[in-house]
Amino acid sequence: MLEHLGWQEAADKITDSIEDTIASKVVTYDFARLMDGAEEVSTSAFADELIKNLK
């Protein structure tokens, strides 16, 4: 949606945060069951990690 609005920088930051958070293996159940060594967290904890990883 942000890309559609022309806010490419914001869209890129969110995408990067998602990629970084998943790479750190701090994920919700749906990802954790597919990843070795992942830390399963709640949806709200995952959102907190996304916010923490925004750069």
C-alpha distance matrix in Angstrom:
0.0 3.8 5.4 5.0 6.4 8.8 8.7 9.8 12.3 10.4 8.1 11.6 13.3 11.4 12.0 15.5 16.1 15.4 17.7 20.3 20.5 21.0 23.5 25.4 25.9 24.9 23.1 23.0 25.6 23.7 23.4 26.8 28.8 27.8 28.5 31.9 32.4 29.2 29.2 27.8 26.2 24.7 21.1 21.5 23.4 20.7 18.2 20.9 21.2 17.6 18.1 21.4 20.0 17.5 19.3
3.8 0.0 3.8 5.3 5.0 6.3 5.1 6.6 8.8 6.9 5.5 9.2 10.7 9.6 10.8 13.8 14.6 14.8 17.0 19.1 19.7 20.8 22.9 24.6 25.7 24.7 23.4 23.9 26.8 25.2 24.5 27.6 30.0 28.9 29.1 32.4 32.6 29.3 29.2 28.3 26.6 25.4 21.8 21.8 23.3 20.7 18.0 20.2 20.3 16.6 16.5 19.6 18.2 15.2 16.5
5.4 3.8 0.0 3.8 5.3 5.0 5.4 5.1 8.5 8.3 6.0 8.6 11.3 11.0 11.0 13.9 15.6 15.6 17.1 19.5 20.7 21.4 23.1 25.3 26.4 26.0 24.7 25.4 28.2 26.2 25.2 28.5 30.7 29.2 29.4 32.7 33.2 30.2 30.5 29.9 28.5 27.6 24.2 24.5 25.7 22.8 20.5 22.7 22.4 18.6 19.0 21.7 19.7 16.9 17.6
5.0 5.3 3.8 0.0 3.8 5.4 7.5 8.4 11.9 11.4 9.5 12.4 15.0 14.2 14.3 17.5 19.0 18.7 20.3 23.0 23.8 24.3 26.3 28.5 29.4 28.8 27.2 27.5 30.0 27.9 27.3 30.7 32.7 31.3 31.9 35.3 36.0 32.9 33.2 32.2 30.7 29.5 25.9 26.3 27.9 25.1 22.7 25.2 25.2 21.4 21.7 24.8 23.0 20.2 21.1
6.4 5.0 5.3 3.8 0.0 3.8 5.6 8.2 11.1 10.3 9.7 12.9 14.8 14.4 15.5 18.3 19.4 19.7 21.7 23.9 24.7 25.7 27.7 29.5 30.6 29.8 28.4 28.7 31.6 29.8 29.2 32.5 34.7 33.5 33.9 37.2 37.5 34.3 34.3 33.3 31.5 30.1 26.5 26.4 28.1 25.6 22.7 24.9 25.2 21.5 21.1 24.2 22.8 19.6 20.4
8.8 6.3 5.0 5.4 3.8 0.0 3.8 5.6 8.7 9.3 9.0 11.3 13.6 14.1 14.9 17.2 18.9 19.6 21.1 23.1 24.4 25.6 27.1 29.0 30.6 30.0 29.0 29.8 32.7 31.0 30.0 33.1 35.5 34.0 34.1 37.2 37.5 34.5 34.7 34.1 32.5 31.5 28.0 27.9 29.1 26.5 23.8 25.6 25.5 21.8 21.4 24.1 22.3 19.0 19.1
8.7 5.1 5.4 7.5 5.6 3.8 0.0 3.8 5.7 5.6 6.3 8.8 10.3 11.1 12.5 14.5 15.8 17.0 18.7 20.3 21.5 23.1 24.6 26.2 27.9 27.1 26.4 27.5 30.6 29.2 28.0 30.9 33.6 32.3 32.0 35.0 35.0 32.0 31.9 31.5 29.7 28.9 25.5 25.1 26.1 23.6 20.8 22.3 22.2 18.5 17.9 20.5 18.8 15.4 15.5
9.8 6.6 5.1 8.4 8.2 5.6 3.8 0.0 3.8 5.5 5.0 6.0 8.6 10.0 10.4 12.0 14.1 15.3 16.3 18.0 19.8 21.1 22.2 24.2 26.0 25.7 25.2 26.6 29.6 28.0 26.5 29.4 32.0 30.4 29.9 32.8 33.0 30.2 30.5 30.4 29.0 28.6 25.5 25.3 25.9 23.1 20.8 22.3 21.6 17.9 17.8 20.0 17.7 14.5 14.3
12.3 8.8 8.5 11.9 11.1 8.7 5.7 3.8 0.0 3.8 5.5 5.1 6.3 8.8 9.9 10.5 12.4 14.4 15.4 16.3 18.3 20.2 20.9 22.4 24.7 24.3 24.3 26.0 29.4 28.2 26.4 28.9 31.8 30.3 29.5 32.0 31.8 29.1 29.2 29.4 27.9 27.8 24.9 24.4 24.5 22.0 19.6 20.5 19.6 16.2 15.7 17.4 15.1 11.8 10.9
10.4 6.9 8.3 11.4 10.3 9.3 5.6 5.5 3.8 0.0 3.8 5.4 5.1 6.4 8.7 9.9 10.7 12.5 14.4 15.3 16.5 18.6 19.9 21.1 23.1 22.2 22.0 23.4 26.8 25.9 24.4 26.9 29.8 28.7 28.0 30.7 30.3 27.3 27.1 26.9 25.2 24.7 21.6 21.0 21.4 19.0 16.4 17.4 17.0 13.4 12.7 15.0 13.3 9.8 10.0
8.1 5.5 6.0 9.5 9.7 9.0 6.3 5.0 5.5 3.8 0.0 3.8 5.5 5.3 6.2 8.6 9.9 10.8 12.4 14.2 15.5 16.8 18.3 20.1 21.7 21.1 20.4 21.6 24.8 23.4 21.9 24.8 27.5 26.1 25.7 28.7 28.7 25.7 25.8 25.5 24.1 23.6 20.5 20.5 21.1 18.2 15.9 17.7 16.9 13.2 13.5 16.0 13.8 11.0 11.8
11.6 9.2 8.6 12.4 12.9 11.3 8.8 6.0 5.1 5.4 3.8 0.0 3.8 5.4 5.0 6.0 8.5 9.9 10.5 12.0 14.1 15.4 16.2 18.2 20.2 20.1 19.9 21.8 24.9 23.6 21.5 24.2 26.9 25.3 24.5 27.1 27.1 24.5 24.9 25.2 24.1 24.2 21.5 21.6 21.5 18.4 16.7 18.1 16.6 13.1 13.7 15.4 12.5 10.0 10.1
13.3 10.7 11.3 15.0 14.8 13.6 10.3 8.6 6.3 5.1 5.5 3.8 0.0 3.8 5.5 5.1 6.1 8.7 9.9 10.4 12.1 14.3 15.2 16.4 18.6 18.1 18.3 20.4 23.8 23.0 21.0 23.2 26.3 25.0 23.9 26.3 25.8 23.0 23.0 23.4 22.0 22.2 19.6 19.2 18.9 16.2 14.3 15.0 13.6 10.3 10.4 11.8 9.1 6.3 6.5
11.4 9.6 11.0 14.2 14.4 14.1 11.1 10.0 8.8 6.4 5.3 5.4 3.8 0.0 3.8 5.4 5.0 6.2 8.7 9.8 10.5 12.4 14.1 15.3 16.9 16.1 15.7 17.3 20.7 19.8 18.1 20.5 23.6 22.6 21.8 24.5 24.1 21.0 20.9 20.7 19.2 19.1 16.3 16.1 16.2 13.3 11.3 12.8 11.7 8.0 8.8 11.1 8.9 6.7 8.7
12.0 10.8 11.0 14.3 15.5 14.9 12.5 10.4 9.9 8.7 6.2 5.0 5.5 3.8 0.0 3.8 5.4 5.2 6.3 8.6 9.9 10.8 12.3 14.3 15.8 15.7 15.1 16.9 19.9 18.6 16.5 19.2 21.9 20.4 19.7 22.6 22.7 19.8 20.3 20.4 19.5 19.8 17.1 17.8 17.6 14.2 13.1 15.0 13.2 9.7 11.6 13.3 10.4 9.2 10.7
15.5 13.8 13.9 17.5 18.3 17.2 14.5 12.0 10.5 9.9 8.6 6.0 5.1 5.4 3.8 0.0 3.8 5.5 5.1 6.0 8.5 10.0 10.4 12.2 14.4 14.7 15.0 17.5 20.7 19.7 17.2 19.2 22.3 20.7 19.3 21.6 21.4 18.9 19.4 20.2 19.5 20.4 18.2 18.6 17.7 14.4 13.7 14.7 12.3 9.4 11.1 11.8 8.3 7.6 8.3
16.1 14.6 15.6 19.0 19.4 18.9 15.8 14.1 12.4 10.7 9.9 8.5 6.1 5.0 5.4 3.8 0.0 3.8 5.5 5.1 6.0 8.5 9.7 10.5 12.6 12.0 12.5 15.0 18.4 18.1 15.7 17.4 20.8 19.8 18.3 20.6 19.8 17.0 16.9 17.5 16.3 17.1 15.1 15.1 14.0 11.0 10.2 11.0 8.5 5.6 7.6 8.3 5.1 5.2 7.5
15.4 14.8 15.6 18.7 19.7 19.6 17.0 15.3 14.4 12.5 10.8 9.9 8.7 6.2 5.2 5.5 3.8 0.0 3.8 5.5 5.2 6.2 8.5 10.0 11.0 10.6 10.0 12.2 15.4 14.6 12.3 14.5 17.6 16.5 15.6 18.3 18.0 15.0 15.2 15.3 14.5 15.2 13.1 13.9 13.2 9.6 9.5 11.3 9.0 6.2 9.3 10.6 8.0 8.7 11.3
17.7 17.0 17.1 20.3 21.7 21.1 18.7 16.3 15.4 14.4 12.4 10.5 9.9 8.7 6.3 5.1 5.5 3.8 0.0 3.8 5.5 5.3 6.0 8.6 10.1 11.0 11.0 13.7 16.5 15.4 12.5 14.5 17.4 15.6 14.2 16.7 16.7 14.3 15.4 16.1 16.2 17.6 15.9 17.1 15.8 12.3 12.9 14.3 11.3 9.2 12.3 12.7 9.4 10.6 12.2
20.3 19.1 19.5 23.0 23.9 23.1 20.3 18.0 16.3 15.3 14.2 12.0 10.4 9.8 8.6 6.0 5.1 5.5 3.8 0.0 3.8 5.5 5.0 6.2 8.8 9.6 10.8 14.2 17.2 16.9 13.8 14.9 18.2 16.9 14.7 16.5 15.7 13.4 14.1 15.5 15.4 17.3 16.2 16.8 14.8 11.7 12.5 12.9 9.4 8.3 11.0 10.3 6.9 9.1 10.4
20.5 19.7 20.7 23.8 24.7 24.4 21.5 19.8 18.3 16.5 15.5 14.1 12.1 10.5 9.9 8.5 6.0 5.2 5.5 3.8 0.0 3.8 5.4 5.2 6.7 6.2 7.4 10.7 13.9 14.2 11.3 12.2 15.8 15.1 13.1 15.0 13.9 11.0 11.0 12.1 11.7 13.5 12.6 13.3 11.2 8.1 9.5 10.0 6.5 6.1 9.5 9.0 6.8 9.5 12.0
21.0 20.8 21.4 24.3 25.7 25.6 23.1 21.1 20.2 18.6 16.8 15.4 14.3 12.4 10.8 10.0 8.5 6.2 5.3 5.5 3.8 0.0 3.8 5.4 5.1 6.2 6.2 9.4 11.9 11.5 8.3 9.5 12.7 11.6 9.8 12.2 11.9 9.1 10.2 11.0 11.6 13.7 12.9 14.6 12.7 9.4 11.5 12.8 9.6 9.2 12.8 12.7 10.5 12.9 15.2
23.5 22.9 23.1 26.3 27.7 27.1 24.6 22.2 20.9 19.9 18.3 16.2 15.2 14.1 12.3 10.4 9.7 8.5 6.0 5.0 5.4 3.8 0.0 3.8 5.3 7.8 9.1 12.6 14.8 14.5 10.9 11.4 14.5 12.8 10.1 11.6 11.2 9.5 11.2 13.1 14.2 16.8 16.4 17.8 15.5 12.5 14.6 15.2 11.6 11.5 14.8 13.9 11.2 13.9 15.3
25.4 24.6 25.3 28.5 29.5 29.0 26.2 24.2 22.4 21.1 20.1 18.2 16.4 15.3 14.3 12.2 10.5 10.0 8.6 6.2 5.2 5.4 3.8 0.0 3.8 5.6 8.3 12.1 14.5 15.2 11.8 11.3 14.8 13.9 10.9 11.6 10.0 8.1 8.9 11.4 12.3 15.2 15.5 16.4 13.5 11.2 13.6 13.4 9.7 10.8 13.7 12.1 10.2 13.5 15.1
25.9 25.7 26.4 29.4 30.6 30.6 27.9 26.0 24.7 23.1 21.7 20.2 18.6 16.9 15.8 14.4 12.6 11.0 10.1 8.8 6.7 5.1 5.3 3.8 0.0 3.8 5.7 9.3 11.0 11.9 8.6 7.6 11.0 10.6 7.6 8.6 7.2 4.6 6.0 8.2 9.9 13.0 13.8 15.4 12.6 10.3 13.5 13.9 10.6 11.9 15.2 14.2 12.8 16.0 18.2
24.9 24.7 26.0 28.8 29.8 30.0 27.1 25.7 24.3 22.2 21.1 20.1 18.1 16.1 15.7 14.7 12.0 10.6 11.0 9.6 6.2 6.2 7.8 5.6 3.8 0.0 3.8 7.3 9.8 11.5 9.1 8.0 11.8 12.4 10.2 11.4 9.5 6.1 4.9 6.3 6.7 9.7 10.6 11.8 8.9 7.0 10.3 10.5 7.7 9.7 12.7 11.9 11.4 14.7 17.3
23.1 23.4 24.7 27.2 28.4 29.0 26.4 25.2 24.3 22.0 20.4 19.9 18.3 15.7 15.1 15.0 12.5 10.0 11.0 10.8 7.4 6.2 9.1 8.3 5.7 3.8 0.0 3.8 6.7 7.9 5.9 5.8 9.5 10.3 9.3 11.5 10.6 6.9 6.2 5.3 5.8 8.0 8.3 10.6 8.6 6.0 9.5 11.0 8.9 10.0 13.4 13.6 13.1 15.7 18.8
23.0 23.9 25.4 27.5 28.7 29.8 27.5 26.6 26.0 23.4 21.6 21.8 20.4 17.3 16.9 17.5 15.0 12.2 13.7 14.2 10.7 9.4 12.6 12.1 9.3 7.3 3.8 0.0 3.8 5.6 5.7 6.0 8.7 10.5 10.7 13.2 12.8 9.1 8.1 5.2 5.1 5.9 6.1 9.3 8.6 6.6 9.8 11.9 11.0 11.8 15.0 15.8 15.8 18.1 21.4
25.6 26.8 28.2 30.0 31.6 32.7 30.6 29.6 29.4 26.8 24.8 24.9 23.8 20.7 19.9 20.7 18.4 15.4 16.5 17.2 13.9 11.9 14.8 14.5 11.0 9.8 6.7 3.8 0.0 3.8 5.4 4.8 6.0 8.7 9.9 12.2 12.4 9.3 8.9 5.6 7.1 7.8 8.8 12.3 11.7 10.3 13.4 15.5 14.7 15.6 18.8 19.6 19.4 21.8 25.1
23.7 25.2 26.2 27.9 29.8 31.0 29.2 28.0 28.2 25.9 23.4 23.6 23.0 19.8 18.6 19.7 18.1 14.6 15.4 16.9 14.2 11.5 14.5 15.2 11.9 11.5 7.9 5.6 3.8 0.0 3.8 5.7 5.9 7.3 9.5 12.6 13.8 10.9 11.5 8.9 10.3 10.6 10.4 14.1 14.1 11.8 14.4 17.1 16.1 16.2 19.6 20.7 20.1 22.0 25.2
23.4 24.5 25.2 27.3 29.2 30.0 28.0 26.5 26.4 24.4 21.9 21.5 21.0 18.1 16.5 17.2 15.7 12.3 12.5 13.8 11.3 8.3 10.9 11.8 8.6 9.1 5.9 5.7 5.4 3.8 0.0 3.8 5.5 5.4 6.5 9.9 11.1 8.2 9.6 8.2 10.1 11.5 11.4 14.7 13.8 11.1 14.0 16.3 14.4 14.6 18.2 18.9 17.7 19.9 22.8
26.8 27.6 28.5 30.7 32.5 33.1 30.9 29.4 28.9 26.9 24.8 24.2 23.2 20.5 19.2 19.2 17.4 14.5 14.5 14.9 12.2 9.5 11.4 11.3 7.6 8.0 5.8 6.0 4.8 5.7 3.8 0.0 3.8 5.3 5.2 7.5 8.1 5.3 6.7 5.6 8.7 11.0 12.1 15.1 13.5 11.6 15.0 16.6 14.7 15.7 19.2 19.3 18.5 21.3 24.1
28.8 30.0 30.7 32.7 34.7 35.5 33.6 32.0 31.8 29.8 27.5 26.9 26.3 23.6 21.9 22.3 20.8 17.6 17.4 18.2 15.8 12.7 14.5 14.8 11.0 11.8 9.5 8.7 6.0 5.9 5.5 3.8 0.0 3.8 5.8 7.9 9.6 8.1 9.8 8.4 11.6 13.5 14.6 17.9 16.8 14.9 18.3 20.2 18.4 19.3 22.8 23.1 22.2 24.8 27.6
27.8 28.9 29.2 31.3 33.5 34.0 32.3 30.4 30.3 28.7 26.1 25.3 25.0 22.6 20.4 20.7 19.8 16.5 15.6 16.9 15.1 11.6 12.8 13.9 10.6 12.4 10.3 10.5 8.7 7.3 5.4 5.3 3.8 0.0 3.8 6.9 9.7 8.6 11.4 10.9 13.9 15.9 16.5 19.8 18.5 16.1 19.2 21.2 19.0 19.4 23.1 23.3 21.8 24.3 26.8
28.5 29.1 29.4 31.9 33.9 34.1 32.0 29.9 29.5 28.0 25.7 24.5 23.9 21.8 19.7 19.3 18.3 15.6 14.2 14.7 13.1 9.8 10.1 10.9 7.6 10.2 9.3 10.7 9.9 9.5 6.5 5.2 5.8 3.8 0.0 3.8 6.3 5.7 9.2 9.9 13.2 15.9 16.7 19.6 17.7 15.3 18.6 20.0 17.3 18.1 21.7 21.4 19.8 22.6 24.8
31.9 32.4 32.7 35.3 37.2 37.2 35.0 32.8 32.0 30.7 28.7 27.1 26.3 24.5 22.6 21.6 20.6 18.3 16.7 16.5 15.0 12.2 11.6 11.6 8.6 11.4 11.5 13.2 12.2 12.6 9.9 7.5 7.9 6.9 3.8 0.0 3.8 5.6 9.2 10.9 14.5 17.7 19.1 21.7 19.3 17.4 20.9 21.8 18.9 20.2 23.7 22.8 21.4 24.5 26.5
32.4 32.6 33.2 36.0 37.5 37.5 35.0 33.0 31.8 30.3 28.7 27.1 25.8 24.1 22.7 21.4 19.8 18.0 16.7 15.7 13.9 11.9 11.2 10.0 7.2 9.5 10.6 12.8 12.4 13.8 11.1 8.1 9.6 9.7 6.3 3.8 0.0 3.8 6.6 9.4 12.7 16.3 18.2 20.2 17.4 16.0 19.6 19.8 17.0 18.9 22.1 20.7 19.7 23.1 25.1
29.2 29.3 30.2 32.9 34.3 34.5 32.0 30.2 29.1 27.3 25.7 24.5 23.0 21.0 19.8 18.9 17.0 15.0 14.3 13.4 11.0 9.1 9.5 8.1 4.6 6.1 6.9 9.1 9.3 10.9 8.2 5.3 8.1 8.6 5.7 5.6 3.8 0.0 3.8 6.2 9.3 12.8 14.5 16.5 13.8 12.3 15.9 16.4 13.8 15.6 18.8 17.8 17.0 20.3 22.6
29.2 29.2 30.5 33.2 34.3 34.7 31.9 30.5 29.2 27.1 25.8 24.9 23.0 20.9 20.3 19.4 16.9 15.2 15.4 14.1 11.0 10.2 11.2 8.9 6.0 4.9 6.2 8.1 8.9 11.5 9.6 6.7 9.8 11.4 9.2 9.2 6.6 3.8 0.0 3.8 6.3 10.1 12.3 13.9 10.9 10.2 14.0 14.0 11.8 14.3 17.1 16.1 16.0 19.4 22.0
27.8 28.3 29.9 32.2 33.3 34.1 31.5 30.4 29.4 26.9 25.5 25.2 23.4 20.7 20.4 20.2 17.5 15.3 16.1 15.5 12.1 11.0 13.1 11.4 8.2 6.3 5.3 5.2 5.6 8.9 8.2 5.6 8.4 10.9 9.9 10.9 9.4 6.2 3.8 0.0 3.8 7.1 9.5 11.7 9.5 8.9 12.7 13.4 12.1 14.2 17.1 16.8 17.1 20.1 23.1
26.2 26.6 28.5 30.7 31.5 32.5 29.7 29.0 27.9 25.2 24.1 24.1 22.0 19.2 19.5 19.5 16.3 14.5 16.2 15.4 11.7 11.6 14.2 12.3 9.9 6.7 5.8 5.1 7.1 10.3 10.1 8.7 11.6 13.9 13.2 14.5 12.7 9.3 6.3 3.8 0.0 3.8 6.6 8.1 5.8 6.2 9.7 10.2 9.8 12.1 14.5 14.5 15.5 18.2 21.5
24.7 25.4 27.6 29.5 30.1 31.5 28.9 28.6 27.8 24.7 23.6 24.2 22.2 19.1 19.8 20.4 17.1 15.2 17.6 17.3 13.5 13.7 16.8 15.2 13.0 9.7 8.0 5.9 7.8 10.6 11.5 11.0 13.5 15.9 15.9 17.7 16.3 12.8 10.1 7.1 3.8 0.0 3.8 5.4 5.1 6.2 8.6 9.8 10.6 12.4 14.3 15.2 16.5 18.7 22.2
21.1 21.8 24.2 25.9 26.5 28.0 25.5 25.5 24.9 21.6 20.5 21.5 19.6 16.3 17.1 18.2 15.1 13.1 15.9 16.2 12.6 12.9 16.4 15.5 13.8 10.6 8.3 6.1 8.8 10.4 11.4 12.1 14.6 16.5 16.7 19.1 18.2 14.5 12.3 9.5 6.6 3.8 0.0 3.8 5.5 5.0 6.2 8.7 9.8 10.5 12.4 14.2 15.3 16.8 20.5
21.5 21.8 24.5 26.3 26.4 27.9 25.1 25.3 24.4 21.0 20.5 21.6 19.2 16.1 17.8 18.6 15.1 13.9 17.1 16.8 13.3 14.6 17.8 16.4 15.4 11.8 10.6 9.3 12.3 14.1 14.7 15.1 17.9 19.8 19.6 21.7 20.2 16.5 13.9 11.7 8.1 5.4 3.8 0.0 3.8 5.3 5.0 6.2 8.7 9.7 10.6 12.3 14.3 15.5 19.2
23.4 23.3 25.7 27.9 28.1 29.1 26.1 25.9 24.5 21.4 21.1 21.5 18.9 16.2 17.6 17.7 14.0 13.2 15.8 14.8 11.2 12.7 15.5 13.5 12.6 8.9 8.6 8.6 11.7 14.1 13.8 13.5 16.8 18.5 17.7 19.3 17.4 13.8 10.9 9.5 5.8 5.1 5.5 3.8 0.0 3.8 5.3 4.9 6.3 8.7 9.8 10.4 12.4 14.5 18.0
20.7 20.7 22.8 25.1 25.6 26.5 23.6 23.1 22.0 19.0 18.2 18.4 16.2 13.3 14.2 14.4 11.0 9.6 12.3 11.7 8.1 9.4 12.5 11.2 10.3 7.0 6.0 6.6 10.3 11.8 11.1 11.6 14.9 16.1 15.3 17.4 16.0 12.3 10.2 8.9 6.2 6.2 5.0 5.3 3.8 0.0 3.8 5.3 5.0 6.3 8.7 9.7 10.6 12.6 16.2
18.2 18.0 20.5 22.7 22.7 23.8 20.8 20.8 19.6 16.4 15.9 16.7 14.3 11.3 13.1 13.7 10.2 9.5 12.9 12.5 9.5 11.5 14.6 13.6 13.5 10.3 9.5 9.8 13.4 14.4 14.0 15.0 18.3 19.2 18.6 20.9 19.6 15.9 14.0 12.7 9.7 8.6 6.2 5.0 5.3 3.8 0.0 3.8 5.3 5.0 6.3 8.6 9.8 10.8 14.6
20.9 20.2 22.7 25.2 24.9 25.6 22.3 22.3 20.5 17.4 17.7 18.1 15.0 12.8 15.0 14.7 11.0 11.3 14.3 12.9 10.0 12.8 15.2 13.4 13.9 10.5 11.0 11.9 15.5 17.1 16.3 16.6 20.2 21.2 20.0 21.8 19.8 16.4 14.0 13.4 10.2 9.8 8.7 6.2 4.9 5.3 3.8 0.0 3.8 5.4 5.1 6.2 8.7 10.1 13.6
21.2 20.3 22.4 25.2 25.2 25.5 22.2 21.6 19.6 17.0 16.9 16.6 13.6 11.7 13.2 12.3 8.5 9.0 11.3 9.4 6.5 9.6 11.6 9.7 10.6 7.7 8.9 11.0 14.7 16.1 14.4 14.7 18.4 19.0 17.3 18.9 17.0 13.8 11.8 12.1 9.8 10.6 9.8 8.7 6.3 5.0 5.3 3.8 0.0 3.8 5.4 4.9 6.1 8.7 12.0
17.6 16.6 18.6 21.4 21.5 21.8 18.5 17.9 16.2 13.4 13.2 13.1 10.3 8.0 9.7 9.4 5.6 6.2 9.2 8.3 6.1 9.2 11.5 10.8 11.9 9.7 10.0 11.8 15.6 16.2 14.6 15.7 19.3 19.4 18.1 20.2 18.9 15.6 14.3 14.2 12.1 12.4 10.5 9.7 8.7 6.3 5.0 5.4 3.8 0.0 3.8 5.4 5.2 6.4 10.0
18.1 16.5 19.0 21.7 21.1 21.4 17.9 17.8 15.7 12.7 13.5 13.7 10.4 8.8 11.6 11.1 7.6 9.3 12.3 11.0 9.5 12.8 14.8 13.7 15.2 12.7 13.4 15.0 18.8 19.6 18.2 19.2 22.8 23.1 21.7 23.7 22.1 18.8 17.1 17.1 14.5 14.3 12.4 10.6 9.8 8.7 6.3 5.1 5.4 3.8 0.0 3.8 5.4 5.3 8.9
21.4 19.6 21.7 24.8 24.2 24.1 20.5 20.0 17.4 15.0 16.0 15.4 11.8 11.1 13.3 11.8 8.3 10.6 12.7 10.3 9.0 12.7 13.9 12.1 14.2 11.9 13.6 15.8 19.6 20.7 18.9 19.3 23.1 23.3 21.4 22.8 20.7 17.8 16.1 16.8 14.5 15.2 14.2 12.3 10.4 9.7 8.6 6.2 4.9 5.4 3.8 0.0 3.8 5.7 8.2
20.0 18.2 19.7 23.0 22.8 22.3 18.8 17.7 15.1 13.3 13.8 12.5 9.1 8.9 10.4 8.3 5.1 8.0 9.4 6.9 6.8 10.5 11.2 10.2 12.8 11.4 13.1 15.8 19.4 20.1 17.7 18.5 22.2 21.8 19.8 21.4 19.7 17.0 16.0 17.1 15.5 16.5 15.3 14.3 12.4 10.6 9.8 8.7 6.1 5.2 5.4 3.8 0.0 3.8 6.1
17.5 15.2 16.9 20.2 19.6 19.0 15.4 14.5 11.8 9.8 11.0 10.0 6.3 6.7 9.2 7.6 5.2 8.7 10.6 9.1 9.5 12.9 13.9 13.5 16.0 14.7 15.7 18.1 21.8 22.0 19.9 21.3 24.8 24.3 22.6 24.5 23.1 20.3 19.4 20.1 18.2 18.7 16.8 15.5 14.5 12.6 10.8 10.1 8.7 6.4 5.3 5.7 3.8 0.0 3.8
19.3 16.5 17.6 21.1 20.4 19.1 15.5 14.3 10.9 10.0 11.8 10.1 6.5 8.7 10.7 8.3 7.5 11.3 12.2 10.4 12.0 15.2 15.3 15.1 18.2 17.3 18.8 21.4 25.1 25.2 22.8 24.1 27.6 26.8 24.8 26.5 25.1 22.6 22.0 23.1 21.5 22.2 20.5 19.2 18.0 16.2 14.6 13.6 12.0 10.0 8.9 8.2 6.1 3.8 0.0
